[in-house]
């Protein structure tokens, strides 16, 4: 169980790419009583950077938390590419639900997200839980600008990558790592050399954490303003999941698990440590996270892989966040 010291105060920075499940992750973090969200940094991924920032502000407004500073970061991958996920999440990343009274864009801070990460880590050395739920471009740039940055973090938790070579954007690569494989490589090598990075891989989300449609329908029926907003923005994702089944006929989500295990590690049921790298050159396997299960490279583990968590606890957290 988490110690009283861990529950007393946790400082969190979220690095997000503006999709529906990023919104769910934000909802969890914003409503945990022992958590202070210092900032939300934005990176292009599910949608383009300006839309990511707007989506973050929209969630903050619904949750009456517009005082949380929002920073715009990388608009392209390290190699200058970007492919969004509008076909899955809606062109705006949140189901294309109209927003009749959007928060003003000038609420986004003028400071670049990478500069904000470096500054905050200096102001709160050893205290920040950094949780990344999109491509890792901002984190790679932060390391390149200041090699001491990872050493000032308390821990790093990611949603992304894969452990069995099963992909959701190519046959073998997960979306967040595939969007910027070079950044994922930099983060696993650079941050993981100091401490094992907690990774929630894509296969874990879809293979071992099915949510029945009856359960998810109950969550979507929460009648509060927050609950109605949550239900509305995910209707396109729900429709896509019902049409194109993943590994089962049930509902799956992704990014909230990274927040849940980072902030409440007592919900972890099964993890393992392994050394992992990201494939950069393969024509078929680019962006795949390759785990050295048989210790062929002889290197110490750089990731703690989340294999199973207590799903009812996560769903309870989400329900409370929406009440």
Helices and strands as residue ranges (DSSP letters): H 4-8, E 10-16, H 20-30, E 35-42, H 49-62, E 69-72, H 86-89, G 105-107, E 108-109, H 113-123, E 128-132, H 137-145, G 150-152, E 153-159, H 175-179, H 181-190, E 197-200, H 202-207, H 213-220, H 225-233, H 235-243, H 255-263, G 265-267, E 268-274, E 276-278, E 289-291, E 303-309, H 311-322
